[in-house]
Amino acid sequence: MNNILKNYLSHSPEETLAIAQKFVLEQKEKIQQGLIVALKGELGLGKSLWAKAMIAKLVALPEEEILSPTFTLVEEYTSLKGQKIFHVDLYRLEKASDLEVLDVENLFKKGNLCLVEWPERAPSWRAYWDLEILFKKPKEGLREITIQSIEALT
């Protein structure tokens, strides 16, 4: 069962970055325990930006230095506390069998933070999700960001 935890409105990429970084600070303990986060929404609504902002905050790097995994599928980082962080982008995934190249057991290992863009392309992963962060565009120049818990933060 999904429970809406937070609903945000963002008017700019900068505001989305700030919201994501605030989320990291508010949920620091839960994040450090490990979370699997599904980032859902249409192309260009801020999923990658959100992931980069979270990772940047946790590894103490500027967002510009956080690489997008669009062509590599996965980028791995280590937080200042030693936590493994995986940013997965399944946008270019052509078929579900392509997931076999990924080490799912390692990605979803207890204690890791795993941020998955385009999670609907890996329906078998849904059982692992702790959170869904939904990105919508109710009107031009506005993004609605909804954080839904699947048990993790409730």
C-alpha positions in Angstrom: 0.0 0.0 0.0 1.3 3.4 -0.9 1.1 6.3 1.5 1.7 9.8 0.4 4.4 11.3 2.6 5.1 14.6 1.0 3.8 16.6 -1.9 6.0 19.4 -3.3 5.6 22.0 -6.1 8.7 23.1 -7.9 8.8 26.1 -10.3 12.4 25.6 -11.4 15.3 23.2 -11.6 17.0 25.0 -8.8 13.9 24.6 -6.6 13.8 20.9 -7.4 17.5 20.6 -6.4 16.7 22.3 -3.1 13.7 20.1 -2.4 15.7 16.9 -3.0 18.5 18.1 -0.8 16.0 19.0 2.0 14.6 15.5 1.6 18.0 14.0 2.2 18.4 16.0 5.4 14.9 15.2 6.6 15.3 11.5 5.9 19.0 11.1 6.7 18.6 8.2 9.1 16.3 6.2 6.9 18.5 6.8 3.9 21.6 5.6 5.8 19.7 2.4 6.7 19.2 1.8 3.0 16.4 2.6 0.5 15.3 1.5 -2.9 13.7 4.5 -4.6 11.6 4.4 -7.8 11.7 7.7 -9.7 8.7 7.8 -12.0 7.5 10.4 -14.5 7.7 11.5 -18.1 10.9 12.5 -19.8 12.2 15.9 -18.7 10.3 16.3 -15.4 13.3 16.2 -13.0 14.0 12.5 -12.1 17.7 12.7 -13.0 18.0 16.1 -11.4 16.5 14.7 -8.2 18.8 11.7 -8.2 21.9 13.9 -8.8 20.9 16.3 -6.0 20.4 13.4 -3.5 23.7 11.8 -4.5 25.6 15.2 -4.5 24.4 15.9 -0.9 25.4 12.4 0.3 28.9 12.3 -1.3 29.6 16.1 -0.9 30.2 16.8 -4.6 28.6 19.5 -6.9 25.7 18.2 -8.9 27.7 18.8 -12.1 30.1 16.1 -11.1 27.5 13.4 -10.7 27.3 11.4 -13.9 24.0 10.3 -15.5 23.8 6.6 -16.1 21.7 7.0 -19.2 24.2 5.2 -21.4 25.8 3.0 -18.7 22.6 1.9 -16.9 24.3 2.2 -13.5 26.6 4.7 -11.8 28.0 3.8 -8.4 29.1 6.2 -5.6 30.1 5.9 -1.9 28.7 8.3 0.6 30.8 10.1 3.2 29.5 7.5 5.7 30.6 4.6 3.4 27.2 3.7 2.1 27.0 2.3 -1.4 24.8 4.5 -3.7 23.6 3.3 -7.1 21.9 5.5 -9.7 20.1 3.3 -12.2 18.6 4.7 -15.4 16.5 2.1 -17.4 15.3 4.6 -20.1 17.4 2.9 -22.9 16.6 -0.6 -21.7 15.1 -2.4 -24.8 13.8 -5.6 -23.2 13.5 -7.0 -19.7 16.1 -9.7 -20.4 18.7 -6.8 -20.6 18.3 -6.5 -16.8 20.3 -9.8 -16.5 23.6 -7.8 -16.9 22.8 -6.0 -13.7 23.8 -7.4 -10.3 20.4 -7.0 -8.7 21.5 -8.6 -5.4 24.3 -6.1 -5.1 22.1 -3.1 -6.1 19.4 -4.0 -3.6 21.7 -5.2 -0.8 20.5 -4.1 2.6 22.0 -0.8 3.6 22.5 0.5 0.0 20.7 3.5 -1.5 19.5 2.7 -5.0 17.7 5.3 -7.1 16.0 3.8 -10.1 14.8 6.0 -13.0 12.2 4.4 -15.4 11.5 1.6 -12.9 8.4 0.5 -14.9 10.8 -1.1 -17.4 11.8 -3.6 -14.6 8.4 -4.7 -13.2 10.1 -7.6 -11.4 11.9 -5.1 -9.2 8.7 -3.6 -7.7 8.9 -5.9 -4.7 12.2 -4.2 -3.7 10.9 -0.6 -3.7 10.7 1.3 -0.5 9.6 4.6 -2.0 8.1 6.0 -5.2 8.8 9.6 -6.1 6.3 10.7 -8.8 7.1 13.6 -11.1 4.2 15.3 -12.9 3.7 18.5 -14.9 0.3 20.0 -14.0 1.0 23.0 -16.1 3.9 24.7 -18.0 6.7 25.7 -15.6 5.4 23.7 -12.7 6.4 20.3 -11.4 4.5 18.3 -8.8 6.7 15.9 -6.8 4.9 13.3 -4.7 6.8 11.0 -2.4 4.9 7.8 -1.6 6.1 5.3 0.9 5.9 1.6 0.4 6.4 0.9 4.1 9.9 2.5 4.4 9.3 5.8 6.0 6.0 5.2 7.7 
